[in-house]
């Protein structure tokens, strides 16, 4: 007979509280609390591996077989009702608050969760866990459920096979598989941290650590509680939560610390020692009982709260946690507990089947309708959306038909390079210069032996990284490069892609003494916000985004920023100062119905085209002094050239133009 161990629920309580606090991101004096709270999921993995293995091994010991139908029915009762409740509750919020692309992602994440594959979906869509953008994905947290579900699906079959045909070698087999999984994890995390994070192959060793402990207990009985080892295990778990951070390589070798700590607590904590009594205390045990519902509800509550709050401060976070606790307790009492213990199997399966069918229909509807884009029509007209999409789609074709011997202007950068290149193309003197536009978006750039290597972090970025590596290493292009334009998110502050100024120096050293221009950013929101989201939720134009913009500050001392390249000769183009001198009342917010940004920081191509034209038109003298007009042509001059070229003897007239 299974004996209830409240200290395990206490360990669950620590895990779920850590995860919730990690996702809340409380800040005190500019410091984010509990940056290692993600370790709570690893603790869950070990506990799950231990409990599931204990159930299965006990059944095999008693009957020599596994009742698969009964096992999977128990798992379904445990997991699905509460999960479906969260899905149904979030559908109306998603429809009312999420943008079409976000709603499409939400639908895909739900669909992948239904087939126990959301970890794979989030890896393939390059969802960088822990980044601000992923905090707005209501179902990102289901990746861990999918890892566990994949374990539940495959493990019983493998367990039965090994125990039947390799019974005397069961322990070595599990140790071997766990070791291979750990080695794979340590190797993969060096090159693809997201794959190591989401893959069941690199997480299996954590679940199998619990299996090894369960095997020992089933075969030899519960180990006598040991106060010192139980306390040491608890210290290892708590220490990991406190001292691990965003820079910790995870999962990896250091993940052994909380995994070993969890195993020590499971093995040696009991009512006879302080660690066990602490974990088994009534508040801890009750929190652990509700931990699954708490985990399910907290992420969507936080995501939707962030979406609708202009300032998700500590007060909002406390309120969001209070709502999470309230909803989770109701969910546990009304849904999770009754469904888990109901004897009305027929009614249960009818309910679950109809829920799956309804959710699947909603998912397919959202996907087939592309996230219901008509919802945006009031704030962002379909014509303006179509024009912007058409412009943005031209980026990858900008380098077609590069002409030999013609002087080159390189436009490089991160994700900002796309729309900047599209806009700048309209003002570059293409009679004199050839444009080469490349982006190192999610490319792992390294300069070695006078060659730039830029493999992509994921295959979906090959369309940027392959051309980038090709053109940046073309010495015939570099040798005739006259100007290099850098377009980057917060070029002197952004911690990603720190190679950018080393790359500029390398390019200049191979060029015809190219001039370097670094373009500043326009107004930006906080990372957790999106301009189109604000417009959609508040039925406003883009002026609301400008009002809420927090970056860039006026009169910023660039040379004091962490990545300022004091060794590099370059010209900084402060587009906000040139356009409206940081006076928001005078700054443009849209162009032809297209807002200046749709996310939190990327300028739209249509707006950039207008903005650059406005600056070139009004600040000609300033730009001539900076040398930028050696490469760009103001709109009035371009129009004059076009008018002249349409007249008789246009060839002689245009050739005399400066």
C-alpha positions as MATLAB code, in Angstrom:
seq = 'XXXXXXXXXXXXXXXXXXXXXXXXXXXXXXXXXXXXXXXXXXXXXXXXXXXXXXXXXXXXXXXXXXXXXXXXXXXXXXXXXXXXXXXXXXXXXXXXXXXXXXXXXXXXXXXXXXXXXXXXXXXXXXXXXXXXXXXXXXXXXXXXXXXXXXXXXXXXXXXXXXXXXXXXXXXXXXXXXXXXXXXXXXXXXXXXXXXXXXXXXXXXXXXXXXXXXXXXXXXXXXXXXXXXXXXXXXXXXXXXXXXXXXXXXXXXXXXXXXXXXXXXXXXXXXXXXXXXXXXXXXXXXXXXXXXXXXXXXXXXXXXXXXXXXXXXXXXXXXXXXXXXXXXXXXXXXXXXXXXXXXXXXXXXXXXXXXXXXXXXXXXXXXXXXXXXXXXXXXXXXXXXXXXXXXXXXXXXXXXXXXXXXXXXXXXXXXXXXXXXXXXXXXXXXXXXXXXXXXXXXXXXXXXXXXXXXXXXXXXXXXXXXXXXXXXXXXXXXXXXXXXXXXXXXXXXXXXXXXXXXXXXXXXXXXXXXXXXXXXXXXXXXXXXXXXXXXXXXXXXXXXXXXXXXXXXXXXXXXXXXXXXXXXXXXXXXXXXXXXXXXXXXXXXXXXXXXXXXXXXXXXXXXXXXXXXXXXXXXXXXXXXXXXXXXXXXXXXXXXXXXXXXXXXXXXXXXXXXX';
ca = [
       0.000    0.000    0.000;
       1.307    3.421   -0.959;
       2.312    5.549    2.035;
       1.702    9.288    1.792;
       4.857   11.314    2.372;
       3.993   14.963    3.102;
       7.652   15.997    2.842;
       7.477   15.322   -0.909;
       4.592   17.769   -1.173;
       6.701   20.209    0.827;
       9.480   19.816   -1.737;
       6.916   20.431   -4.474;
       5.868   23.596   -2.634;
       9.434   24.934   -2.664;
       9.688   24.148   -6.377;
       6.461   25.800   -7.448;
       7.018   28.876   -5.263;
      10.503   29.245   -6.768;
       9.181   28.996  -10.322;
       6.388   31.508   -9.643;
       8.766   34.015   -8.058;
      11.214   33.534  -10.937;
       8.541   34.288  -13.522;
       7.228   37.228  -11.484;
      10.668   38.883  -11.569;
      10.363   40.910   -8.381;
      12.922   43.700   -8.290;
      14.431   45.343   -5.218;
      16.929   48.198   -5.616;
      17.305   47.302   -9.282;
      18.113   43.656   -8.514;
      15.848   40.833   -9.698;
      15.087   38.343   -6.942;
      15.522   34.569   -7.186;
      17.071   34.442  -10.649;
      17.691   30.737  -10.163;
      14.024   29.922   -9.605;
      13.919   27.980  -12.867;
      15.630   25.149  -10.979;
      12.222   24.373   -9.476;
      11.335   22.575  -12.724;
      14.386   20.315  -12.379;
      13.260   19.418   -8.867;
       9.832   18.546  -10.306;
      11.486   16.272  -12.880;
      13.322   14.276  -10.211;
      10.175   13.971   -8.078;
       8.136   12.818  -11.099;
      10.750   10.273  -12.092;
      10.812    8.950   -8.532;
       7.039    8.677   -8.033;
       6.201    7.253  -11.466;
       9.032    4.744  -11.311;
       7.972    3.722   -7.809;
       4.405    3.065   -9.001;
       5.514    1.051  -12.019;
       8.262   -0.916  -10.266;
       5.919   -1.817   -7.395;
       3.326   -3.069   -9.887;
       5.898   -5.142  -11.771;
       7.228   -6.619   -8.538;
       3.686   -7.608   -7.487;
       2.216   -8.797  -10.807;
       5.072   -9.176  -13.255;
       3.321   -6.816  -15.670;
       2.091   -3.251  -16.166;
      -1.571   -2.439  -16.627;
      -0.957    0.207  -19.285;
      -4.593    1.182  -19.588;
      -4.852    1.804  -15.875;
      -1.536    3.666  -15.786;
      -2.387    6.049  -18.627;
      -5.910    6.554  -17.280;
      -4.400    7.708  -13.970;
      -2.061   10.079  -15.812;
      -4.956   11.471  -17.846;
      -7.043   12.041  -14.706;
      -4.115   13.771  -13.055;
      -3.019   16.021  -15.937;
      -5.788   16.717  -18.428;
      -8.824   18.131  -16.560;
      -6.924   21.010  -14.959;
      -4.973   21.658  -18.169;
      -8.175   21.814  -20.217;
      -9.724   24.173  -17.662;
      -6.809   26.586  -18.077;
      -7.082   26.378  -21.873;
     -10.839   27.094  -21.868;
     -10.385   29.972  -19.409;
      -7.656   31.627  -21.480;
      -9.296   31.370  -24.925;
     -11.524   34.472  -24.543;
      -8.669   36.513  -23.043;
      -6.428   35.459  -25.919;
      -8.990   36.469  -28.530;
      -9.534   39.864  -26.918;
      -5.915   40.708  -26.060;
      -3.491   38.903  -28.367;
      -2.412   40.225  -31.735;
      -2.981   37.918  -34.739;
       0.607   36.628  -34.729;
       0.445   36.128  -30.959;
      -2.919   34.393  -31.198;
      -1.522   32.125  -33.893;
       1.423   31.260  -31.643;
      -0.976   30.703  -28.744;
      -3.105   28.336  -30.863;
      -0.048   26.409  -32.007;
       1.230   26.123  -28.455;
      -2.133   24.729  -27.293;
      -2.217   22.297  -30.220;
       1.296   21.104  -29.443;
       0.393   20.721  -25.758;
      -2.565   18.504  -26.740;
      -0.185   16.110  -28.502;
       2.423   16.386  -25.733;
       4.924   18.250  -27.891;
       4.996   21.880  -26.765;
       8.677   21.598  -25.780;
       9.465   20.699  -29.394;
       7.243   23.496  -30.710;
       8.898   26.144  -28.559;
      12.353   24.927  -29.539;
      11.511   24.996  -33.256;
      10.071   28.505  -32.945;
      13.192   29.676  -31.088;
      11.376   30.728  -27.910;
      14.301   31.796  -25.730;
      13.136   30.758  -22.261;
      13.559   33.524  -19.711;
      13.645   36.343  -22.277;
      11.057   39.140  -21.842;
       9.215   38.205  -25.043;
       8.546   34.672  -23.801;
       6.924   35.997  -20.638;
       4.011   37.015  -22.871;
       3.429   33.495  -24.242;
       0.592   32.161  -22.048;
       1.465   28.490  -22.517;
       5.256   28.488  -22.639;
       5.364   26.732  -19.267;
       3.707   23.628  -20.747;
       7.085   22.664  -22.226;
       7.922   20.930  -18.942;
       4.596   19.060  -18.920;
       5.394   17.771  -22.401;
       8.813   16.526  -21.280;
       7.169   14.627  -18.424;
       4.392   13.303  -20.674;
       6.946   12.047  -23.194;
       8.648   10.267  -20.297;
       5.312    8.750  -19.210;
       4.620    7.505  -22.733;
       7.939    5.815  -23.423;
       9.307    4.863  -20.032;
       6.796    2.130  -19.016;
       7.471    0.142  -22.199;
      11.236    0.419  -21.836;
      10.988   -0.424  -18.149;
       8.989   -3.582  -18.793;
      11.336   -4.727  -21.574;
      14.448   -4.224  -19.462;
      12.977   -5.941  -16.403;
      11.768   -8.899  -18.461;
      14.814   -9.529  -20.607;
      17.649   -7.795  -18.770;
      16.435   -8.059  -15.199;
      19.850   -8.677  -13.682;
      21.226   -5.724  -15.623;
      18.431   -3.246  -14.864;
      20.564   -0.985  -12.702;
      23.496   -0.824  -15.163;
      21.053   -0.148  -18.020;
      19.398    2.776  -16.247;
      22.779    4.136  -15.165;
      24.042    3.893  -18.738;
      21.037    5.695  -20.229;
      21.130    8.374  -17.525;
      24.865    8.879  -18.073;
      24.441    9.145  -21.835;
      21.658   11.667  -21.355;
      23.815   13.719  -18.996;
      26.818   13.651  -21.336;
      24.563   14.622  -24.250;
      23.198   17.491  -22.170;
      26.673   18.787  -21.302;
      27.796   18.578  -24.934;
      24.701   20.094  -26.561;
      24.381   22.990  -24.111;
      27.703   24.342  -25.400;
      26.355   24.767  -28.921;
      22.583   24.979  -28.597;
      21.389   25.898  -25.117;
      17.762   25.985  -26.197;
      17.886   22.414  -27.513;
      19.494   21.268  -24.282;
      16.775   23.092  -22.356;
      13.751   21.740  -24.236;
      14.870   18.280  -25.378;
      13.629   15.192  -23.506;
      16.921   13.495  -24.393;
      18.921   16.038  -22.410;
      16.417   16.025  -19.537;
      15.996   12.256  -19.208;
      18.857   11.940  -16.732;
      16.998   14.117  -14.219;
      13.907   11.905  -14.368;
      16.066    8.758  -14.310;
      17.812   10.012  -11.168;
      14.429    9.593   -9.508;
      14.088    6.148  -11.140;
      17.350    4.959   -9.599;
      16.196    6.063   -6.162;
      12.788    4.420   -6.643;
      14.418    1.137   -7.738;
      16.524    1.083   -4.593;
      13.486    1.696   -2.373;
      11.297   -0.905   -4.083;
      13.994   -3.578   -3.926;
      15.508   -2.853   -0.516;
      12.946   -0.748    1.295;
      13.054    2.849    2.443;
      16.459    4.014    3.615;
      16.593    5.011    7.277;
      16.132    8.804    7.570;
      19.404   10.625    8.110;
      19.142   14.179    9.445;
      22.479   15.404    8.074;
      21.971   14.088    4.523;
      18.371   15.340    4.405;
      19.477   18.797    5.544;
      22.370   18.751    3.071;
      19.967   17.919    0.251;
      17.641   20.757    1.226;
      20.600   23.165    1.370;
      21.703   22.082   -2.120;
      18.229   22.704   -3.529;
      17.745   26.060   -1.785;
      21.308   27.126   -2.566;
      20.757   26.433   -6.271;
      17.570   28.488   -6.278;
      19.375   31.398   -4.627;
      22.795   31.353   -6.262;
      22.053   30.169   -9.795;
      21.323   32.989  -12.225;
      20.629   33.802  -15.858;
      24.308   33.376  -16.696;
      24.454   29.857  -15.242;
      24.873   27.282  -17.997;
      21.681   25.290  -17.630;
      20.945   22.460  -17.936;
      24.531   21.327  -17.516;
      27.047   20.078  -15.029;
      25.933   22.487  -12.306;
      22.391   21.107  -12.610;
      23.763   18.052  -10.803;
      23.663   20.109   -7.594;
      19.864   20.499   -7.284;
      19.278   17.025   -8.745;
      21.522   15.407   -6.132;
      19.964   17.620   -3.466;
      16.462   16.500   -4.463;
      17.514   12.835   -4.362;
      18.981   13.294   -0.881;
      15.762   14.870    0.376;
      13.619   12.121   -1.183;
      15.866    9.421    0.243;
      16.568   10.687    3.750;
      13.955   13.270    4.787;
      11.280   12.098    7.198;
       9.269   13.007   10.250;
      12.275   12.008   12.371;
      14.474   14.909   11.221;
      14.190   18.686   11.017;
      14.317   18.885    7.216;
      11.489   16.375    6.895;
       9.343   18.065    9.527;
       9.867   21.449    7.878;
       8.829   20.122    4.482;
       5.919   18.191    5.973;
       4.552   21.206    7.840;
       0.914   21.871    7.044;
       1.429   25.090    4.992;
       4.171   23.446    2.901;
       2.289   20.191    2.363;
      -0.952   21.968    1.408;
       0.918   24.188   -1.052;
       2.496   21.081   -2.537;
      -0.894   19.446   -2.979;
      -2.030   22.428   -5.048;
       1.322   22.786   -6.834;
       0.109   21.427  -10.187;
      -2.774   23.886  -10.361;
      -0.501   26.710   -9.190;
       1.988   25.863  -11.917;
      -0.676   25.654  -14.615;
      -2.386   28.924  -13.764;
       0.489   31.226  -12.857;
       2.020   31.646  -16.312;
      -1.117   32.688  -18.218;
      -2.171   34.970  -15.342;
       1.241   36.678  -15.454;
       1.273   36.816  -19.277;
      -2.123   38.490  -19.609;
      -1.409   40.833  -16.706;
       1.820   41.929  -18.387;
      -0.002   42.416  -21.684;
      -2.554   44.770  -20.147;
      -0.327   46.588  -17.660;
       1.787   49.542  -18.736;
       3.964   49.037  -15.687;
       4.031   45.516  -14.266;
       5.568   46.587  -10.957;
       5.977   44.724   -7.680;
       2.455   45.663   -6.599;
       0.985   44.190   -9.769;
       3.092   41.081   -9.295;
       1.765   40.552   -5.766;
      -1.809   40.956   -7.030;
      -1.123   38.523   -9.886;
       0.200   35.958   -7.408;
      -2.855   36.435   -5.200;
      -5.143   35.864   -8.198;
      -3.091   32.811   -9.170;
      -3.436   31.310   -5.688;
      -7.180   31.969   -5.597;
      -7.854   30.517   -9.044;
      -5.519   27.554   -8.425;
      -7.232   26.611   -5.147;
     -10.660   26.785   -6.812;
      -9.327   24.742   -9.730;
      -7.889   22.139   -7.362;
     -11.083   21.809   -5.320;
     -13.588   21.969   -8.192;
     -11.701   20.291  -11.050;
      -8.401   18.604  -10.264;
      -9.332   16.676   -7.122;
     -12.844   15.530   -8.170;
     -11.707   14.319  -11.601;
      -8.714   12.514  -10.157;
     -10.840   10.500   -7.752;
     -14.095   10.119   -9.661;
     -15.423    6.608  -10.281;
     -17.645    7.716  -13.144;
     -15.198    6.656  -15.813;
     -17.650    6.911  -18.710;
     -18.585   10.483  -17.868;
     -14.899   11.357  -17.398;
     -13.878   10.069  -20.817;
     -16.823   11.727  -22.528;
     -15.867   15.026  -20.878;
     -12.190   14.690  -21.805;
     -12.949   13.606  -25.379;
     -15.386   16.449  -25.990;
     -12.865   18.888  -24.476;
     -10.153   17.677  -26.841;
     -12.507   18.013  -29.824;
     -13.587   21.525  -28.807;
     -10.040   22.734  -28.168;
      -8.809   21.190  -31.415;
     -11.590   22.948  -33.320;
     -10.664   26.285  -31.718;
      -6.982   25.747  -32.536;
      -7.673   24.824  -36.163;
     -10.009   27.795  -36.505;
      -7.373   30.235  -35.226;
      -4.698   28.727  -37.476;
      -6.867   28.625  -40.599;
      -7.940   32.243  -39.997;
      -4.327   33.365  -39.374;
      -5.153   34.654  -35.888;
      -8.266   36.583  -36.988;
      -6.427   39.664  -38.337;
      -9.682   41.571  -38.886;
      -9.613   42.394  -35.172;
      -6.877   44.957  -35.927;
      -8.722   46.781  -38.680;
      -9.887   49.545  -36.355;
      -6.348   50.590  -35.363;
      -4.231   49.327  -38.276;
      -5.968   49.211  -41.661;
      -5.606   46.107  -43.852;
      -4.178   48.242  -46.672;
      -1.468   49.677  -44.404;
      -0.679   46.192  -43.072;
      -0.405   44.805  -46.604;
       1.854   47.628  -47.756;
       4.162   47.178  -44.767;
       4.292   43.407  -45.254;
       5.138   43.914  -48.933;
       7.974   46.280  -48.070;
       9.423   43.996  -45.389;
       9.388   41.005  -47.744;
      11.851   42.729  -50.084;
      14.837   42.560  -47.719;
      16.237   39.204  -48.837;
      16.216   40.323  -52.484;
      18.144   43.580  -51.953;
      21.440   41.932  -52.898;
      20.253   40.547  -56.218;
      22.332   41.530  -59.251;
      25.383   42.978  -57.513;
      27.362   44.847  -60.146;
      31.083   44.278  -60.536;
      33.506   47.140  -59.881;
      30.847   49.464  -58.465;
      31.644   51.049  -55.053;
      29.822   49.339  -52.168;
      27.767   50.563  -49.227;
      27.363   47.797  -46.643;
      24.306   47.913  -44.379;
      24.744   45.446  -41.515;
      23.025   44.806  -38.221;
      20.793   42.577  -36.174;
      17.032   42.319  -36.705;
      16.979   46.104  -37.214;
      18.972   45.749  -40.440;
      15.946   44.532  -42.397;
      13.755   47.635  -42.296;
      16.672   50.061  -42.155;
      18.061   48.534  -45.353;
      14.683   48.733  -47.085;
      14.289   52.393  -46.110;
      17.881   53.513  -46.781;
      17.736   51.955  -50.239;
      15.378   54.748  -51.266;
      17.964   57.439  -50.507;
      21.291   55.847  -51.445;
      22.731   57.214  -54.654;
      22.432   53.964  -56.614;
      23.949   55.590  -59.691;
      27.207   55.728  -57.785;
      26.916   52.948  -55.194;
      25.860   49.322  -54.917;
      23.981   48.289  -51.742;
      24.876   45.103  -49.871;
      22.454   44.542  -46.967;
      23.018   41.698  -44.488;
      21.751   40.751  -41.043;
      23.509   38.690  -38.388;
      20.203   37.955  -36.640;
      20.818   34.914  -34.415;
      24.128   34.148  -36.106;
      27.053   33.028  -33.941;
      29.649   35.347  -35.437;
      33.335   34.690  -34.896;
      36.353   36.140  -36.694;
      39.145   33.591  -36.956;
      42.108   33.391  -39.327;
      40.795   36.397  -41.230;
      37.502   34.619  -41.960;
      34.097   35.395  -40.475;
      32.143   32.327  -39.405;
      28.433   32.823  -38.756;
      26.513   29.572  -38.177;
      22.880   30.103  -37.221;
      21.519   29.331  -33.773;
      18.547   27.593  -35.392;
      17.753   26.564  -38.952;
      15.032   29.218  -39.316;
      17.791   31.840  -39.270;
      19.802   30.292  -42.106;
      18.158   32.739  -44.525;
      20.063   35.510  -42.723;
      23.268   33.795  -41.601;
      24.177   32.083  -44.890;
      24.034   35.311  -46.981;
      25.733   37.214  -44.145;
      28.688   34.831  -44.102;
      28.847   34.783  -47.906;
      28.926   38.535  -48.479;
      30.932   39.542  -45.429;
      33.787   37.267  -46.523;
      33.762   38.441  -50.135;
      37.034   40.393  -50.292;
      36.131   41.799  -53.710;
      33.123   43.504  -52.108;
      35.007   44.656  -49.034;
      37.877   46.083  -51.058;
      35.582   48.536  -52.807;
      33.419   49.366  -49.784;
      33.140   53.116  -49.228;
      30.698   53.177  -46.299;
      29.411   50.820  -43.625;
      26.072   51.535  -41.944;
      25.459   49.772  -38.611;
      21.800   49.438  -37.607;
      21.476   47.716  -34.262;
      19.297   47.661  -31.186;
      20.893   50.063  -28.677;
      24.303   49.694  -30.327;
      26.374   50.744  -27.304;
      24.284   48.894  -24.700;
      22.777   45.720  -26.153;
      24.581   42.730  -24.636;
      23.690   40.328  -27.465;
      26.042   40.298  -30.478;
      28.925   42.069  -28.671;
      31.140   41.316  -31.685;
      29.559   44.104  -33.758;
      32.318   46.701  -33.401;
      35.084   44.138  -33.794;
      33.321   43.153  -37.021;
      33.204   46.780  -38.176;
      36.943   47.160  -37.515;
      37.656   43.987  -39.458;
      35.520   45.136  -42.387;
      37.172   48.560  -42.449;
      40.627   46.984  -42.479;
      39.699   45.181  -45.708;
      37.932   48.146  -47.301;
      38.904   51.208  -49.285;
      39.120   53.218  -46.041;
      35.343   53.003  -45.586;
      33.448   55.558  -43.514;
      31.474   54.020  -40.623;
      28.062   55.348  -39.588;
      26.262   54.043  -36.488;
      22.541   54.843  -36.499;
      20.793   55.480  -33.214;
      17.371   54.136  -32.296;
      14.011   55.889  -32.354;
      11.644   55.789  -29.386;
      11.104   52.366  -27.793;
       8.837   50.737  -25.220;
       9.710   48.402  -22.379;
      10.519   44.888  -23.587;
       7.324   43.414  -22.146;
       5.133   45.759  -24.220;
       4.231   46.021  -27.892;
       2.996   49.119  -29.654;
       0.391   47.307  -31.701;
      -0.758   45.548  -28.550;
      -1.260   48.879  -26.789;
      -3.115   50.256  -29.814;
      -5.315   47.151  -30.064;
      -6.147   46.895  -26.370;
      -6.858   50.607  -25.943;
      -8.279   51.259  -29.433;
      -5.779   54.075  -29.929;
      -3.374   55.299  -32.599;
       0.415   55.047  -32.279;
       0.638   58.220  -30.203;
       0.006   56.083  -27.121;
       3.243   54.211  -27.876;
       5.237   57.426  -28.118;
       3.794   58.626  -24.817;
       4.746   55.393  -23.092;
       8.202   55.175  -24.694;
      11.043   55.099  -22.173;
      14.033   55.004  -24.545;
      16.238   56.723  -25.589;
      16.879   59.314  -22.885;
      17.840   62.769  -24.093;
      21.461   63.884  -23.760;
      22.738   60.359  -23.128;
      26.520   60.214  -22.707;
      27.365   57.608  -25.328;
      31.030   57.278  -24.383;
      29.990   56.058  -20.929;
      27.945   53.144  -22.258;
      29.436   49.643  -21.894;
      30.019   48.849  -25.583;
      31.134   52.263  -26.799;
      34.035   51.577  -29.226;
      36.527   54.267  -28.271;
      39.121   52.662  -30.574;
      36.940   53.011  -33.680;
      36.501   56.086  -35.878;
      32.799   56.431  -36.687;
      29.975   58.930  -37.044;
      26.944   58.569  -34.784;
      23.604   59.496  -36.369;
      21.174   60.485  -33.610;
      17.900   60.228  -35.527;
      15.678   61.434  -32.662;
      17.716   64.594  -32.198;
      17.859   65.215  -35.932;
      14.128   64.637  -36.381;
      12.470   66.306  -33.388;
      15.159   67.051  -30.787;
      13.540   64.658  -28.272;
      10.353   66.731  -28.121;
       7.637   64.083  -28.324;
       5.062   66.667  -29.301;
       6.955   67.239  -32.555;
       7.827   63.607  -33.353;
       6.102   61.522  -36.001;
       4.196   58.473  -34.806;
       3.047   56.918  -38.078;
       3.306   57.087  -41.854;
       0.478   56.258  -44.266;
      -1.389   54.460  -41.504;
       1.641   52.402  -40.418;
       2.704   52.967  -36.761;
       6.356   53.760  -36.088;
       6.757   50.401  -34.320;
       4.494   47.396  -33.948;
       6.547   45.515  -31.356;
       8.606   47.247  -28.665;
      11.608   48.420  -30.646;
      11.696   47.689  -34.414;
      10.861   50.648  -36.634;
       8.524   49.774  -39.486;
       9.856   50.044  -43.045;
       7.177   52.505  -44.156;
       7.780   54.793  -41.188;
      11.561   54.601  -41.521;
      11.319   55.594  -45.157;
       9.360   58.709  -44.179;
      11.565   59.439  -41.156;
      14.851   59.268  -43.084;
      13.383   61.386  -45.861;
      12.242   63.985  -43.342;
      15.692   64.140  -41.733;
      17.483   64.349  -45.080;
      15.141   67.133  -46.184;
      15.262   69.265  -43.038;
      18.790   68.654  -41.720;
      20.773   68.755  -44.929;
      23.485   71.041  -43.551;
      24.087   68.876  -40.463;
      24.271   65.691  -42.505;
      26.615   67.239  -45.058;
      28.970   68.180  -42.247;
      28.896   64.583  -40.982;
      29.636   63.247  -44.454;
      26.395   61.287  -44.710;
      25.302   63.185  -47.811;
      28.287   61.748  -49.648;
      26.209   58.554  -49.756;
      22.557   59.550  -49.305;
      20.480   61.793  -51.550;
      17.768   64.053  -50.030;
      14.244   63.536  -51.439;
      14.166   66.889  -53.241;
      17.482   66.168  -54.948;
      16.331   62.683  -55.923;
      13.128   64.133  -57.366;
      15.143   66.714  -59.317;
      17.282   63.944  -60.773;
      14.203   61.969  -61.782;
      12.648   65.047  -63.395;
      15.848   65.832  -65.252;
      16.240   62.238  -66.433;
      12.772   62.390  -68.014;
      13.704   65.459  -70.133;
      15.490   65.475  -73.538;
      19.264   65.126  -73.218;
      18.688   63.702  -69.747;
      21.881   61.739  -69.934;
      24.066   64.879  -70.131;
      22.022   66.652  -67.439;
      22.202   63.798  -64.930;
      25.873   63.234  -65.536;
      26.530   66.800  -64.478;
      24.599   66.379  -61.251;
      26.657   66.243  -58.065;
];
